[in-house]
Amino acid sequence: MFSSIKKIGLFSWKQILLINVILIVIILTVYGFIFNSEVGRYNSKTVKLAQNPVASPTPTPTPKPTPIPTRIIIPKINVDTQVVQVGFDAETEEMEVPEDASQVGWYMFGDAPGKLGSSVFSGHLDVPGGAPAVFYNLRNLQIGDTFEVYNDQNEVLIYKVIEATDYPLDNFPKEKIYGERDISQVALVTCSGYWNPAAQLYSHRRVVIGQLNALNQLAAVSVREAKSEQYWQEPFAEAIYPRVEEAIGPYLRSEVIDGMMTIFLASDGQDFQAIQFDLLAQNTLSKQDIIISQSFDSCEIEEKSNGLRVTLFDVNQDENDQSFNSQNNEVKIAALPVSIGFIKIENVLVWVKSKESKTLTTTYISAINQGE
């Protein structure tokens, strides 16, 4: 029956099957060769690409840490104390106050002093039994008074009082005290009003708000490091002169000597840790114009729209450090070329070191402006 299909044309079915198998093997061999060649070429490119150097990402600058307040000085009410961080009291729905009635608390969830916004400080009015606590005399602060906040970055921030108000506890303006501000303000808060024995609370809160008036660096680079700045010129030797007889107390004055507008400082026997003053001139004044003596360890010079702000200070502040003291004389501390025209000295602020309490007191001294 099947003998009639054993041959098809010239080939038998077995021969045809063998030929088909051979063709399939040849096709698969050729395809495999082509595929392996392409894979090899791709891997070669991949290796070459991997060998090319990859650009390192630009490192993200480390953000400057938030300055933490450590000390507050309120000269008018004789407050000079440590600042500690406090949080929120869920029971009273107010910020906490320090356990130590002699300390002042800074609300750590608010803005830092010196930054835009409101930084809130709290302190006790009194202690059980009625004895005065740290903010007992906060009611005596008035508009125009100043206070200082020191932080852990060696800065002192000077605030000027712009408001002093007693608010009822049930109508306390939280948004005004804790909310966002387009200025840098510090709010000092304590109890006031009458004592409610049933509620164990005072009826009011005394709020004194100060606006940032100045920020000064009390420790910076040393003189040797500062010389690398372009504006720093080789300091001249310290020169001592007799003080002006008619002058009273410490002062800063200017005088033209040998073609230079020279600035003299007299401390009147006091120890100066730092001094800051503004220089205004007829012509444009830049950092490159001023030469600073070695009377202080360090300097900071800021260009302003109408002149320069100069801050001189001692870096080391331990008890063995020798602060600037001209005794009963005056000392040459800076000089500028007379070509800049008449110089006016304004806003002379000094930090006086007290040997008894080892603290700094901030005060303004007079500027004696002399003619050309």
C-alpha positions as CSV (number, residue, x, y, z in Angstrom):
1,M,0.0,0.0,0.0
2,F,2.7,2.5,0.9
3,S,5.3,1.2,-1.7
4,S,4.0,3.7,-4.1
5,I,5.2,6.8,-2.0
6,K,8.6,5.6,-1.0
7,K,10.1,7.9,-3.7
8,I,9.1,11.4,-4.6
9,G,10.9,12.4,-7.8
10,L,14.6,11.8,-7.4
11,F,14.7,11.5,-3.6
12,S,13.0,9.2,-1.1
13,W,11.2,10.7,1.9
14,K,14.0,9.8,4.2
15,Q,16.5,11.7,2.1
16,I,14.2,14.7,2.0
17,L,13.9,14.6,5.8
18,L,17.7,14.4,6.2
19,I,18.2,17.3,3.9
20,N,15.7,19.4,5.9
21,V,17.5,18.6,9.1
22,I,20.8,19.6,7.6
23,L,19.4,22.9,6.4
24,I,17.9,23.7,9.8
25,V,21.3,23.0,11.5
26,I,23.1,25.3,9.0
27,I,20.5,28.1,9.6
28,L,20.8,27.9,13.3
29,T,24.6,27.9,13.2
30,V,24.7,31.0,11.1
31,Y,22.1,32.8,13.2
32,G,24.0,31.9,16.4
33,F,27.2,33.3,15.0
34,I,25.6,36.6,14.0
35,F,23.9,36.9,17.4
36,N,27.1,36.3,19.4
37,S,29.0,38.8,17.3
38,E,26.4,41.5,18.1
39,V,26.4,40.7,21.8
40,G,30.2,40.9,21.8
41,R,30.2,44.2,20.1
42,Y,27.6,45.6,22.6
43,N,29.6,44.3,25.6
44,S,32.7,45.9,24.2
45,K,30.9,49.3,24.0
46,T,29.6,48.8,27.5
47,V,33.1,48.2,28.9
48,K,34.5,51.2,27.1
49,L,31.7,53.4,28.5
50,A,32.3,52.0,32.0
51,Q,35.9,52.9,31.7
52,N,35.2,56.6,31.0
53,P,35.4,58.7,34.1
54,V,32.1,59.7,35.6
55,A,31.8,63.3,36.8
56,S,31.4,63.5,40.6
57,P,28.3,65.3,41.7
58,T,28.8,68.8,43.2
59,P,28.8,68.4,46.9
60,T,25.9,70.2,48.7
61,P,27.2,73.0,50.9
62,T,26.7,72.2,54.6
63,P,24.1,74.6,55.9
64,K,25.1,76.9,58.7
65,P,23.7,75.6,62.0
66,T,20.9,77.6,63.6
67,P,22.3,79.9,66.2
68,I,21.1,79.0,69.7
69,P,20.7,81.8,72.3
70,T,22.8,81.2,75.4
71,R,22.6,84.5,77.4
72,I,20.5,87.6,77.7
73,I,21.5,90.9,79.2
74,I,18.9,93.6,80.0
75,P,20.9,96.5,81.5
76,K,18.0,98.7,82.7
77,I,16.6,96.0,85.0
78,N,19.9,94.4,85.9
79,V,19.3,91.1,84.2
80,D,22.3,89.0,83.1
81,T,21.5,85.4,83.0
82,Q,21.7,82.1,81.1
83,V,19.1,81.2,78.4
84,V,17.8,77.6,78.2
85,Q,15.6,76.0,75.6
86,V,11.9,75.3,76.5
87,G,9.0,73.8,74.7
88,F,5.2,73.8,74.9
89,D,3.0,73.0,77.9
90,A,-0.1,71.2,76.7
91,E,-1.8,71.6,80.0
92,T,-1.6,75.4,80.2
93,E,-1.5,75.8,76.4
94,E,1.4,78.1,76.9
95,M,5.1,77.9,76.3
96,E,7.1,76.5,79.2
97,V,9.2,78.5,81.6
98,P,12.5,77.3,83.1
99,E,12.4,75.4,86.3
100,D,15.2,77.7,87.6
101,A,13.5,81.1,88.3
102,S,16.8,82.9,87.7
103,Q,17.0,81.7,84.1
104,V,15.2,82.8,80.9
105,G,13.7,80.3,78.5
106,W,13.8,80.4,74.7
107,Y,10.9,78.8,72.8
108,M,12.9,76.3,70.7
109,F,10.1,75.7,68.2
110,G,10.0,79.3,67.2
111,D,12.5,81.5,65.2
112,A,16.1,82.0,66.3
113,P,17.1,85.5,67.4
114,G,18.7,87.4,64.5
115,K,16.5,85.7,61.9
116,L,13.3,87.1,60.3
117,G,10.4,86.3,62.5
118,S,9.6,86.3,66.2
119,S,11.8,84.7,68.9
120,V,10.0,84.3,72.2
121,F,11.7,84.3,75.6
122,S,9.9,83.6,78.9
123,G,10.8,84.1,82.5
124,H,9.2,83.9,85.9
125,L,7.7,87.0,87.6
126,D,8.1,85.6,91.1
127,V,8.5,82.4,93.0
128,P,6.2,80.7,95.5
129,G,6.1,83.0,98.5
130,G,6.3,86.1,96.3
131,A,10.1,86.7,96.1
132,P,11.1,88.4,92.8
133,A,12.2,86.2,89.9
134,V,14.3,87.0,86.8
135,F,11.5,89.0,84.9
136,Y,10.1,90.7,88.0
137,N,11.1,94.2,86.7
138,L,10.2,93.6,83.1
139,R,7.4,96.1,83.6
140,N,10.0,98.8,83.9
141,L,11.2,98.4,80.3
142,Q,10.0,101.1,78.0
143,I,10.1,101.9,74.3
144,G,13.6,102.8,73.3
145,D,15.4,100.7,75.9
146,T,17.8,98.0,74.6
147,F,18.7,94.5,75.6
148,E,21.3,92.0,74.3
149,V,21.0,88.3,73.2
150,Y,24.2,86.2,73.0
151,N,24.3,83.0,71.0
152,D,26.6,80.0,70.6
153,Q,28.1,81.5,67.4
154,N,29.9,84.2,69.3
155,E,27.4,86.9,68.2
156,V,25.7,89.5,70.3
157,L,22.3,90.8,69.0
158,I,21.1,94.2,70.2
159,Y,17.4,94.7,70.3
160,K,15.5,98.0,70.9
161,V,12.2,97.9,72.6
162,I,9.3,99.0,70.3
163,E,6.3,97.8,72.4
164,A,5.6,97.1,76.0
165,T,2.1,95.9,76.8
166,D,0.0,93.9,79.3
167,Y,-2.4,91.5,77.6
168,P,-5.3,89.6,79.4
169,L,-4.6,85.9,79.4
170,D,-8.0,85.2,77.8
171,N,-7.2,87.6,74.9
172,F,-3.5,86.9,74.4
173,P,-2.4,87.8,70.8
174,K,-0.6,84.5,70.0
175,E,-0.3,85.3,66.3
176,K,1.4,88.6,67.1
177,I,3.8,87.0,69.5
178,Y,4.6,83.6,67.8
179,G,3.6,84.3,64.1
180,E,5.7,85.2,61.1
181,R,7.2,88.7,60.9
182,D,9.1,90.6,58.2
183,I,11.5,91.9,60.9
184,S,13.7,90.2,63.4
185,Q,11.9,90.6,66.8
186,V,12.3,89.2,70.3
187,A,9.3,89.0,72.6
188,L,10.0,88.8,76.3
189,V,7.0,87.4,78.2
190,T,6.2,87.1,81.9
191,C,3.2,87.1,84.2
192,S,1.4,90.3,85.2
193,G,-1.9,91.5,86.6
194,Y,-3.5,90.0,89.7
195,W,-3.1,86.5,91.1
196,N,-6.1,84.2,90.8
197,P,-5.9,81.6,93.7
198,A,-8.6,79.4,92.3
199,A,-7.0,79.1,88.9
200,Q,-3.5,79.4,90.2
201,L,-2.7,81.8,87.4
202,Y,-2.0,85.5,86.9
203,S,-4.6,87.4,85.0
204,H,-2.3,89.0,82.4
205,R,0.9,88.5,80.5
206,R,3.5,91.3,80.2
207,V,5.0,91.3,76.7
208,V,8.0,93.4,75.7
209,I,8.9,93.3,72.0
210,G,12.3,94.4,70.7
211,Q,13.4,94.8,67.1
212,L,16.9,93.9,66.0
213,N,19.0,97.0,66.1
214,A,22.5,95.6,65.6
215,L,24.3,92.3,65.2
216,N,28.0,92.2,66.1
217,Q,30.6,89.5,65.9
218,L,32.5,89.2,69.1
219,A,35.0,86.7,67.9
220,A,36.4,86.3,64.4
221,V,39.6,85.5,62.5
222,S,42.9,86.5,64.0
223,V,45.0,89.4,62.7
224,R,47.3,87.0,60.8
225,E,44.3,85.4,59.0
226,A,42.7,88.8,58.4
227,K,45.8,90.0,56.5
228,S,44.9,87.6,53.7
229,E,41.8,89.8,53.0
230,Q,42.4,92.3,50.2
231,Y,41.2,95.2,52.3
232,W,43.6,94.5,55.2
233,Q,46.8,96.6,55.1
234,E,49.9,96.2,57.1
235,P,49.1,97.6,60.6
236,F,51.1,100.5,61.9
237,A,52.8,100.5,65.3
238,E,50.7,101.5,68.3
239,A,51.2,105.1,69.1
240,I,50.3,106.7,72.4
241,Y,49.4,110.4,72.9
242,P,48.1,112.5,75.8
243,R,44.3,112.6,76.0
244,V,42.3,115.7,75.2
245,E,42.2,117.7,78.5
246,E,38.7,119.0,78.0
247,A,37.2,115.6,77.1
248,I,35.1,113.8,79.7
249,G,35.2,110.0,79.9
250,P,36.1,107.7,77.1
251,Y,36.0,109.0,73.5
252,L,37.0,108.4,69.9
253,R,38.3,111.3,67.8
254,S,39.8,112.0,64.4
255,E,42.7,114.4,63.4
256,V,44.8,114.9,60.2
257,I,48.4,113.9,60.9
258,D,51.1,113.6,58.2
259,G,48.6,113.5,55.4
260,M,46.5,110.8,57.0
261,M,43.1,111.1,58.7
262,T,44.0,109.4,62.1
263,I,41.6,108.0,64.6
264,F,42.4,107.9,68.3
265,L,40.7,106.0,71.1
266,A,40.7,106.9,74.8
267,S,39.2,104.3,77.3
268,D,39.6,106.6,80.4
269,G,41.0,103.7,82.4
270,Q,38.4,101.2,81.4
271,D,39.0,97.7,79.9
272,F,37.5,97.6,76.4
273,Q,36.7,94.2,74.9
274,A,35.4,95.6,71.6
275,I,34.5,98.8,69.9
276,Q,32.3,99.5,66.9
277,F,31.9,102.8,65.0
278,D,30.7,104.2,61.7
279,L,32.9,106.3,59.4
280,L,31.2,108.7,57.0
281,A,33.3,110.6,54.4
282,Q,32.7,113.2,51.7
283,N,34.0,110.9,49.0
284,T,33.5,107.2,48.4
285,L,35.0,105.1,51.2
286,S,36.0,101.4,50.8
287,K,37.7,98.7,52.8
288,Q,40.9,99.2,51.0
289,D,41.2,102.8,52.4
290,I,41.5,102.0,56.1
291,I,44.6,100.8,58.0
292,I,44.0,99.2,61.5
293,S,46.5,99.2,64.3
294,Q,47.3,96.1,66.5
295,S,45.6,97.5,69.5
296,F,42.9,94.8,69.2
297,D,43.3,91.2,68.1
298,S,40.8,91.2,65.2
299,C,38.8,93.4,63.0
300,E,35.6,93.3,60.9
301,I,35.0,96.0,58.3
302,E,31.6,96.3,56.6
303,E,31.0,98.6,53.6
304,K,27.8,100.6,54.0
305,S,26.0,102.9,51.5
306,N,27.4,106.0,53.2
307,G,30.8,104.7,54.6
308,L,32.2,102.0,56.7
309,R,31.3,100.2,59.9
310,V,34.4,99.1,61.8
311,T,34.4,96.6,64.6
312,L,37.6,95.9,66.6
313,F,37.7,93.2,69.3
314,D,39.8,90.8,71.2
315,V,39.4,87.1,70.2
316,N,40.5,85.6,73.6
317,Q,38.0,86.4,76.4
318,D,39.4,84.4,79.3
319,E,40.2,86.1,82.6
320,N,43.9,86.3,81.8
321,D,43.3,88.2,78.5
322,Q,44.5,91.8,78.4
323,S,41.8,94.0,77.1
324,F,42.4,97.4,75.5
325,N,43.1,100.1,78.1
326,S,44.7,103.4,77.3
327,Q,44.7,104.4,80.9
328,N,44.9,108.3,81.0
329,N,46.1,108.5,77.3
330,E,44.7,108.0,73.9
331,V,45.9,105.4,71.3
332,K,46.0,105.6,67.5
333,I,43.8,102.8,66.3
334,A,43.2,103.5,62.6
335,A,44.1,105.8,59.7
336,L,42.8,106.7,56.3
337,P,44.1,108.8,53.4
338,V,43.2,112.5,53.7
339,S,42.1,112.5,50.0
340,I,38.8,110.9,51.0
341,G,37.8,114.2,52.5
342,F,36.4,115.1,55.9
343,I,35.4,112.1,58.1
344,K,32.6,112.0,60.6
345,I,32.5,109.4,63.3
346,E,29.1,108.2,64.5
347,N,27.4,105.5,66.6
348,V,30.4,104.6,68.7
349,L,29.5,101.5,70.7
350,V,31.9,99.8,73.2
351,W,31.9,96.6,75.2
352,V,33.4,97.3,78.6
353,K,34.9,94.3,80.5
354,S,34.1,94.2,84.2
355,K,36.9,92.7,86.3
356,E,34.5,92.1,89.2
357,S,31.7,90.2,87.5
358,K,33.7,89.1,84.4
359,T,30.9,90.3,82.1
360,L,30.6,92.8,79.3
361,T,28.6,96.0,79.5
362,T,27.5,97.7,76.3
363,T,27.6,101.5,76.2
364,Y,27.8,104.4,73.8
365,I,30.7,106.8,74.0
366,S,31.3,110.3,72.5
367,A,32.8,111.0,69.1
368,I,34.9,114.1,68.8
369,N,34.8,115.1,65.1
370,Q,37.4,117.7,64.2
371,G,37.6,119.7,61.0
372,E,39.9,119.2,57.9
